[in-house]
Amino acid sequence: MTYEETIEYLYNSVPMFQKVGAVAYKEGLYNTIMLDEHFGRPHTKYKTIHIAGTNGKGSCSHTIAAILQASGYKVGLYTSPHLKDFRERIRVNGESISKDYVVDFVENERCFFEPLQPSFFELTTALAFKYFAECNVDIAVVEVGLGGRLDCTNIITPILSIITNISFDHTQFLGDTLDKIAKEKAGIIKNGIPIIIGESVKETRPVFIEKAAECGSLITFAEESNEVMKAEPNDDGGITYDTKSFGTFNGELCGIYQVKNTATVLCAANVLKTLGIRINDDDVHKGFANVSESTGLLGRWQKVKVKPTVVCDTGHNVGGWMYLSRQLKAQQCKKMRIVFGMVDDKDITTVMSLLPKDAIFYFTKADNKRAISEKEVMRIGTQLQLNAQCYPDVKSAYDSALKDADKDDFIFVGGSSYIVADFLNDCI
């Protein structure tokens, strides 16, 4: 098979949450353990850092990987979903897994895994862990797919666990209250392994404290660390940080939500140093300044054009939009134009209530079975008295926004990771 045929096989032969939603979710670790044993438990061949949370885990994962790379480590990075190409999910020192490796893995192993009927994510996780072992990585940063306790990445015993925050997402699997969701995410806390909590609220804090105590794990709340003493936008489009432990440096990633992520990452750097991982101030500075180049990160308040300014962001739930709505309102522009769509397991009404009322909207849908139709988005938008038109795909929506825009306008593309994926694939 060619690489393209192999990817099509993976998309169509194993259930993929990104494509079909809930039917792809498999509770329990049986398949993961069987795959892991078949490949010789590859995740035990290197150190790992495990990162869960509702929002921010992607940015934190990439930034920590960038810092470790700057420190001279060979670093594996496993994240999801991908935006342009499947291979984004599995990287070593920023380089995506090769097409040939993906093809060979499927061709050589399908006789074993087909009878198991694993999910797409179960199979991809096995592929990543095997690849990292064969690349002889020193350490792998592993992002949870969904939840924590029963997520298939949870077979690892990391040197550090991180939970960025908790808000409402995937409630059909994780629970309909913040404390229930927190209990699922807290499942990544392991006996004697330090845990960092990026943000907590009154419903989630006791859950984390109780689980850490049960496991004998040192718990650090990043929001109490005062690591970030000052954060201000700089002329390069990023954020300049004055910090308690690592001095002053420029962070490449912008977006006001990155300040919270930065506090979490700096706490992680401090804990990693106590664990014998060599990290100095210069490594931290280089890592924060070069996250995208070092790791291939896409879609985090990513500016893709000027005059008019065009930005895309993968924020896709209420928690993410609490920050994105503030970011949009802070933009200085002649007119704001927003290309927007969502998928069917999100609280679209609440998210849309956070959208700026004075913007012009171009409602659309992603090329995904789970996408909410542009007509339904338009219906909700009309109820909210938003000025909008609807379009059948992201490209036509963006092309219309770009055609309408003056050079001093601001165009935002988002609402769903899949909207951003279509935008980066079809419009850039």
Sequence and secondary structure as in RCSB ss.txt:
>XXXX:A:sequence
MTYEETIEYLYNSVPMFQKVGAVAYKEGLYNTIMLDEHFGRPHTKYKTIHIAGTNGKGSCSHTIAAILQASGYKV
GLYTSPHLKDFRERIRVNGESISKDYVVDFVENERCFFEPLQPSFFELTTALAFKYFAECNVDIAVVEVGLGGRL
DCTNIITPILSIITNISFDHTQFLGDTLDKIAKEKAGIIKNGIPIIIGESVKETRPVFIEKAAECGSLITFAEES
NEVMKAEPNDDGGITYDTKSFGTFNGELCGIYQVKNTATVLCAANVLKTLGIRINDDDVHKGFANVSESTGLLGR
WQKVKVKPTVVCDTGHNVGGWMYLSRQLKAQQCKKMRIVFGMVDDKDITTVMSLLPKDAIFYFTKADNKRAISEK
EVMRIGTQLQLNAQCYPDVKSAYDSALKDADKDDFIFVGGSSYIVADFLNDCI
>XXXX:A:secstr
  HHHHHHHHHHHS  HHHHGGGG   SSHHHHHHHHHTT GGGGSEEEEEE SSSHHHHHHHHHHHHHHTT  E
EEE    SS GGGGEEETTEE  HHHHHHHHHHHHHHHHHH   HHHHHHHHHHHHHHHTT SEEEEE SS STT
 GGGG   SEEEE    S SHHHH SSHHHHHHHHGGG  TT  EEES   TTTHHHHHHHHHHHT  EEEGGGS
  EEEEEE TTSSEEEEETTTEEEEES  STTHHHHHHHHHHHHHHHHHTT    HHHHHHHHHTHHHHH    S
SEEEETTTEEEEE   SHHHHHHHHHHHHT   S EEEEE  BTTS HHHHHHTS TTSEEEE   SSTTB  HH
HHHHHHHHTT EEEE SSHHHHHHHHHHH  TT EEEEESSHHHHHHHHHHT 
